[in-house]
Amino acid sequence: MEITPYQAELKRLLRLSTLTPGTLHPSDTIRTGNHAAVFINNEPFILCGPSNDLASIVQAQALAASPEIKNAFRALGKVGEIRSGAIAGKEISWKTAESAVVAKESGRVEHGKDTGPLVAIVLNDPHQALTAYLCVNTKMARILDAKAPELDDGHRLPSLARGNQVGSNRHSSQARSNHPGLTPKPIRARKAAQDVGMER
């Protein structure tokens, strides 16, 4: 099956990145722990790690202050106050499986059967749109992993996606994200995440 320039670029960026979208089955430790989180309108969306871990706190603060995360939330129809803070796991409505950002080696393609260190949990992201964006946007990826390479500058991928949506809309009435950089992706790396990264 032929892929579009947008899909090809997304695939290239996911291969290049040191982060990849994955899935997590939250352990009891995660479900009952306290987390450093990014909120919008007091709703938690991104969990960066334990609330008593300085690195996790700094990551949450940096993401909350990032213009890129504001644009991403707006694209998902979320507008309001964005802040960082702590939340108790017992206050979260956990699903059996949650979307996750998982560490990997740059240049490696994940096929869905491997496991790797958990970097962040992304709540309420069933299509992994926000999760993938965290993995391929240079500024946000480097907040989560300082060693992340140069990836998307926030312009090229959305530009390609706009062309992708125009072509797709001629043949399909399927609902899509309003943000071209956050369109649900038919090609994305998947990986089962381990709990150990959140239990440091």
C-alpha positions, 0 to 999 in steps of 0.5 A: 500500500502506497503511503503519503509524504506525510506518513513517510515523514512521520515514519522517518521521524519515529525511526530517528527519535529516541522516543516512541508511542507505546502502551502501558498496563498500569501497575498497582504502584502507578495506580496508587502513586503520586505523579508530576503531571501536566494539567489543562483546566485541572484535568491531568493529561501527561504524567512525567514520573513520581511527584517527589522526583526533581527530574519529573517535576522539571519535565512537567513544568517545562511541558506546561510552559511550552508553546508547543503543548498549548498548540497541541491541546488547542488542536485537540479542542482543549483550551484553558489554563495549562499548569504543572502540579502533583496528582495522586494516582487514586484520583485518576480514572485509569484504563486497562491500557494507557498510551505511553512515551517509551524510550528506544534507540535512535534508528530503531523501528519498533514492531509492537512486541518489545518492551522499554523504559517508560518515559511518560504516560499520556492519559485520554489519548486513544489514537496516540496523537498527542503521544506521537507528537511528543515523540517527533516534535524536537522541542517537546522530545528534548524536554523528555529526553535531552539526547533526542536528535533534531526532529520536526520543527513544528512546521514541516510535518503539519504542512505535509499533513495539511496536504494529506488531509486535503487528499484524504477528504476527497475519498473519506468522511472519517473524522480527523483531528483539527490539527494537521500535526495530530491526525490519527496515524495509520503508521506508528511505532507501538511498544509495550512499556515497562513500569520500571521507568515510572518507579524510579 
